[in-house]
Amino acid sequence: MTKEKKEGRIINKFIFLFLAIALTLSGFAIYELCLLGSIEDLLRYMAIAVIGCFDLFFIIKYLELNKKKRKKKPKRGLFLFVLILYSIICFLVGGVIHYIYGQINSINKVYVTYTSDLLVMSKNAANDIKDIKDMKIAILSDKKSPEGYIIPQEIIDENKLQDENEIVEYDDYTTMLVDLYSNEIDAMFVSDSYVTMFSGITGYENIETDTKVIISKDKQMKKAATSKIETASAGKSITEPFTILLMGIDSTDEVLEKNAIANGDTLILITFNPKTLNATMLSIPRDSYVPIACWGGNPENKITHAAAYGNDCMINTIEDYFKVNIDYYAKINFKGLVKLVDAVGGVEVDVPQRLCTDDSNRYGEVCIEAGHQTLNGEQALVFARNRKALANGDFGRAEHQQEIIMALINKMKTIKDVSTFMDLLNTVSNSIDTNLTTKQILSFYNVGKDIIKKSLSSDEADLINIQRLYLQGSGQMIYDERARMVLWDYVPNDNSRKDIIQAMYENLEKAEHKDITEFSFSINSPYEKPVIGEGPYRTGNGYNLLPDFTGDTEETARATCTRIGISCTFEGTSGTVVEQSEPARKRIDLMKGKSLTLKLSGNKDKDKDKDKDKDKGDDEDDDDDGKEKPSGGDTPSTPDTPTEPDPGSDDGGSGSTTDNG
C-alpha cells in the first residue's frame, strides 16, 4: 500500500469520526431548539431545516469520498475542516440554548431543603437530645407540614422520644410558643426560621437568646409532594389573563434553596392581561386582619402569619379573601433584589426623603438622599424595605415596592448586550423561586416582544398600563386568641375589597368593564388616575370589642353590658370590678353566647359578717319595747355600713392600649 493511500485512509477515519461528532452535535442543537417551545417558531423551524440540510449534505459528501471510482482527487482536508467548523457551530448553538434553558429551568426549584428545630427555653437543663426525658413536646397537627410534622416525626422516631415523653399536637406555632414561655409545654418543634417569624412580636424580641436549639434536621423534599399549588396551573397558558403573587422573603441567603418562609412582609398580587398589556397591582398590608385558610375554623389574624405555614396557606388565604384564583407565585429574597437591580444597571426612582436601613447582609447602614436619582441594588433595597421612617408606614413601603417593580420593568427594555442578559438570567435563577414551568416562563418571550413593539411605536414611559389598587381599612387593637395579647391589626373595608375584586375580574375578563361616566378635575393641577379601592366609603369597618371593666362599679358595668348586648354575672356584692373572665379588646362576636363574669372588690362572706354585726348591734341597742336606750349621755351609736365609692365614668371600654403589633 502506497503512502498516499495510507494517508487517505487515516484522513477518511478522521472524517468519519468528525462526521459522527457533527451529526451528534447537530442532533443536540436540534433538540435544544425544540425545547424553546413557541419562541420564534418560523426562525426555529428554518434553523432546524438548515441543520438538517447540512447533515444530509455531509452524509452525501462522505459517501462520495468513499466511492471506489473517482475521476477527481477528493479534497479531504477541506471537507474535514468544514466538518469541524460545522461541529463547533452546532456545539455553540446547542450549548448556549442548553445554558439558557438550564438557568430558566432552575428558577422553579423542584427540590427544597426544609429544616426543623427542637426548641426549649434557655433556662431548661437539657442541652442534648439525650436529655429530653419526661417532657411535654409540641408538634403541628398538620401532617403535610414538612417542618412542623414530617421532620419532627422522623426526629421523634430516630431518638425514640415518644417512649419517655408526651407528644402533643397544636394547630399553630403561636399558641405553641406562648405555652413554651409559660411552661405549659417543655419543648416544641418549629421551622428553622423561627427567629424571623416571632422576633417582631412584642414579648418575643429576644427569642433567639430566650430559647436554645437541642437538635436540628434538614430534609430535601420535592415541593410538589407537600404543595398543591405547585402543579395547580402546570397546564395553563400565559397567553390568557392570569394572576401572580409576588412574595418578598426576609432572607439573606445567596440562593433560594432552603425553605424561605419567614414572614410575608411583602405581598403583591398582580393580574395581567397579555392581550391588552394591562395589569392591576395590589400591595396587601402585612397586618391585614383576614381569615387564615390553614387554621382550623379559618380564624382572622394578621395575614403575614400565614407565610409561616407554607406557600399553600398564604396563597389559599389570599384566594379565599379576594375570591380570585392565583395561578402563579414568585419569591425573591433580599440578595436577589440587590443583584437584580445591579444587573440592569440600577433603577430610576424619585426618593421623597432621606432613608436609611441596614444592608442586605444586615450589617452596615446604607442611606439614600431625597431626590430623583438612579439607585443601585443596596440603595433600592433601602427604598423598598424602609417603613419606620415613612409617615404612612407600611403603606408607604408598599408604594415604594411597586415603584421599584415598575422601574425594573421599564429598565429591562434598555438591555441590549449579551453579558447583561446573562447576568440578569443568572440572578433570576438563583434568587427567585416560582411554580411557573419552564415552558410557561419561555412563553413570556412573546409577551416581551409585544411590549417592545409597543415601546417602539409609542412615546409612553411605562411599557405596561398598570392600575394600582389600594385596600382601605383602619387600625384596631384586637386581643389575639393565640398570642394571648392585644395586637394592632389592619381591618380592611369590605367595600374597598369588593371594588378591588371587580377591578381584578375586569382585567381577567371575568366581568364586564364598568365605565366611569363622570369625573372632576382642576385645570390648575395635572390629572391623576384614581386608585381603585381608596374610597371614600360611607360605611366603616371594625369589630365590636369587649371593654376593660376594671375600676367600674357594678351599676356602670351592668349598663355597659346592656349597651353592648352581652350577658354579665357578678362575683361579690360591692366595690368595683377587679377582674373579668374574658380579656379586654376581645371580639364580642367570638363570645358565642358566653356570660361574662365580673369580679367585684367586695367579698360576699365579709358582707354577710358585717350584716350580722349590724343586726346584733341593733338588738343590743333596742330595749324590749323598741325604745332606744341612752348610752351615758352620748349620742346613740350608728352601726357601720359599707360606703360605696362614687361611680366611675363609662368610656365604653376604650381603655388605653399600647401598640404591640
Buried (B, 14 or more C-beta within 10 A) or exposed (E): EEEEEEEBEEBBEBBEEBBEBBBBBBBBBBEBBEBBBEBBEEEBEEBBEEBEEBBEEBEEBBEEBEEEEEEEEBEBEEBBEBBBEBBEBBBEBBBBBBBBBEBBBBBBBEEBBBBBBBBBBEEBEBEEEEEBEEBBBBBBBBEBBBBBBBBBBEBBEEBEBEEEBEBBEBBBBBBBBBBBBEEEBBBBBBBBBBBBBBEBBBBBEEBBEBBBEBBEBEBEBEBBEBBEBBEBBEEBEBEEBBBBBBBBBBBEBEBBBBBBBBBBBBBBBBBBBBEEBBBBBBBBBBBBBBBBBBBEEBBBBBBBBBBBBBBBBBBBBBBBBBEBBBBBBBBBBBBBBBBBBBBBEBBEBEBBEEBEBEBBEEEEEBEBEEEEBBBBBBBBBBBBBBBEBBEEBBBBBBBBBBBBBBBBBBBBBEBEEEEBBBBBBBBBBBBBBBBBBBBBBBBBBBBEEBBEEBBEEEEEEEBBBBBBBBBBBEBBBBBBBBBBBBBBBBBBBBBBBEBBBBBBBBBBEBEEEEEEEEEEEEEEEEEEEEEBBBEEBEEEBBBEBBBBBBBBBBEBBBBBBEEBEBEBEBBBBBBBBBEBEBBBBBBBEBBEEEEBBBBBBBBEEEBEEBEEEEEEBEEEBEEEEEEEEEEEEEEEEEEEEEEEEEBBEBEEBEBEBEEBB
